[in-house]
Structures are given as structure tokens and as C-alpha cells.
Amino acid sequence: MTTDFTEVAHDVIAGVGLLQKSAPETMKAFGALSTAATAPKAIDTKTKELMALAIGIAVHCDGCVAYHTKMAHQHGASREEVAETAALAVYMAGGPAAVYGADALRAYDQFAGTKP
């Protein structure tokens, strides 16, 4: 399976832009929620992005896997942290999460510019 996760993450951001034009008040509220939820308080932003990634894996959301892997990488997450996040999602969501967990590692490698 070959997926360009950079493109998928870009598509997520572009899709949000489309929604902002069509439903500006809703997306303004969603943006405020995103900012509040990911702000570093008792839990740092990197950990929150890894949590969002685990949820994205568990609910089988391609865009979520790409976007939150990108954000976790940007906030300093290591490949090992992404792997542990994927493992936790597999534990919580079973076999289908294994497919998305592997995608999270592939996405991390693309964002880091490395291959395993």
C-alpha cells in the first residue's frame, strides 16, 4: 500500500479551508475548540497530538492519521513514540487499527524524510 501522507495531510487542511468558506461560524468554533484542546497545560501538545493520533487510528480515519502524525512529528514526537501510540490504538481497537497504525509509521517516515 502506497499513500502520500503529505498529500493526505494537505488535503485535510484544504478541506477545512473549504468548510471555512461555506460554514465560517462553525469552523471558527471548531478552530477555537482545536486551539483550546491542543494547548499545553497539564499535558503537553506533543502528547495531545499522539492521543489524537491514537483516536484517529482507532476510528480508521485516514486524514486524522496523516494530519496528527504530521503534527506529532512537528511537536517533536519520535518514531518510537508514534509506534507506541499505534500499539496502544491496536490494543484498544483491535486488528483494523493495526492497518492504520502501520500507516501512522509510514506517515512518520515520510514527514521525517526517512525509511525504516
C-alpha positions as CSV (number, residue, x, y, z in Angstrom):
1,M,0.0,0.0,0.0
2,T,1.5,3.3,-1.1
3,T,0.0,6.5,0.2
4,D,1.4,10.0,0.1
5,F,0.7,11.1,3.6
6,T,2.0,14.6,3.0
7,E,-0.7,14.9,0.3
8,V,-3.4,13.5,2.6
9,A,-2.5,15.9,5.3
10,H,-2.6,18.8,2.8
11,D,-6.0,17.6,1.6
12,V,-7.3,17.7,5.2
13,I,-6.1,21.3,5.6
14,A,-7.6,22.2,2.2
15,G,-10.9,20.6,3.1
16,V,-11.0,22.6,6.3
17,G,-10.4,25.7,4.2
18,L,-13.4,24.7,2.0
19,L,-15.6,24.3,5.1
20,Q,-14.4,27.7,6.4
21,K,-15.7,29.4,3.3
22,S,-19.1,27.5,3.4
23,A,-19.7,27.4,7.2
24,P,-17.5,30.1,8.7
25,E,-19.1,30.3,12.1
26,T,-19.0,26.5,12.6
27,M,-15.4,26.3,11.5
28,K,-14.4,29.3,13.7
29,A,-15.9,27.5,16.7
30,F,-14.1,24.2,15.6
31,G,-10.8,26.2,15.3
32,A,-11.3,27.6,18.8
33,L,-12.0,24.1,20.1
34,S,-8.9,22.8,18.4
35,T,-6.7,25.5,19.8
36,A,-8.1,25.0,23.3
37,A,-7.9,21.2,23.2
38,T,-4.3,21.1,22.0
39,A,-2.9,24.0,24.1
40,P,-0.2,22.8,26.5
41,K,-1.5,22.7,30.0
42,A,-1.2,19.6,32.3
43,I,-0.5,17.6,29.1
44,D,2.0,19.0,26.5
45,T,0.9,19.5,22.9
46,K,3.1,16.6,21.6
47,T,1.3,14.2,23.9
48,K,-2.1,15.5,22.9
49,E,-1.2,15.0,19.2
50,L,-0.2,11.5,20.0
51,M,-3.5,11.0,21.8
52,A,-5.4,12.4,18.7
53,L,-3.3,10.0,16.5
54,A,-4.4,7.0,18.6
55,I,-8.0,8.0,18.3
56,G,-7.6,8.6,14.5
57,I,-6.1,5.1,14.2
58,A,-8.8,3.5,16.3
59,V,-11.7,5.1,14.3
60,H,-9.9,4.3,11.0
61,C,-9.6,8.0,9.8
62,D,-7.0,8.3,7.0
63,G,-7.0,12.1,7.2
64,C,-6.7,12.0,11.0
65,V,-3.7,9.6,10.8
66,A,-1.9,11.8,8.3
67,Y,-2.7,15.1,10.0
68,H,-2.0,14.1,13.6
69,T,1.2,12.2,12.7
70,K,2.4,15.4,10.9
71,M,1.5,17.5,14.0
72,A,3.1,15.0,16.4
73,H,6.3,15.0,14.3
74,Q,6.3,18.8,14.2
75,H,5.9,18.8,18.0
76,G,8.9,16.6,18.5
77,A,7.5,13.1,18.7
78,S,9.9,10.3,17.8
79,R,9.2,7.4,15.6
80,E,9.2,5.2,18.7
81,E,6.5,7.3,20.3
82,V,4.4,7.0,17.2
83,A,4.9,3.2,17.3
84,E,3.9,3.0,20.9
85,T,0.8,5.2,20.2
86,A,-0.1,2.8,17.3
87,A,0.4,-0.2,19.6
88,L,-1.9,1.3,22.2
89,A,-4.6,2.0,19.5
90,V,-4.3,-1.6,18.3
91,Y,-4.8,-2.7,21.9
92,M,-7.9,-0.6,22.2
93,A,-9.4,-1.1,18.7
94,G,-8.2,-4.5,17.6
95,G,-7.0,-5.7,14.2
96,P,-8.2,-2.9,11.9
97,A,-6.2,-0.4,14.0
98,A,-3.1,-2.4,13.1
99,V,-3.6,-1.3,9.5
100,Y,-3.9,2.3,10.4
101,G,-1.1,2.0,13.0
102,A,1.2,0.9,10.2
103,D,0.0,3.8,8.2
104,A,1.0,6.1,11.1
105,L,4.6,4.8,10.9
106,R,4.7,5.1,7.1
107,A,3.4,8.7,7.5
108,Y,6.0,9.4,10.2
109,D,8.8,8.2,7.9
110,Q,7.5,10.4,5.1
111,F,7.3,13.5,7.4
112,A,10.8,12.8,8.8
113,G,12.2,12.1,5.4
114,T,13.4,8.6,6.4
115,K,12.7,5.0,5.7
116,P,12.9,2.2,8.2
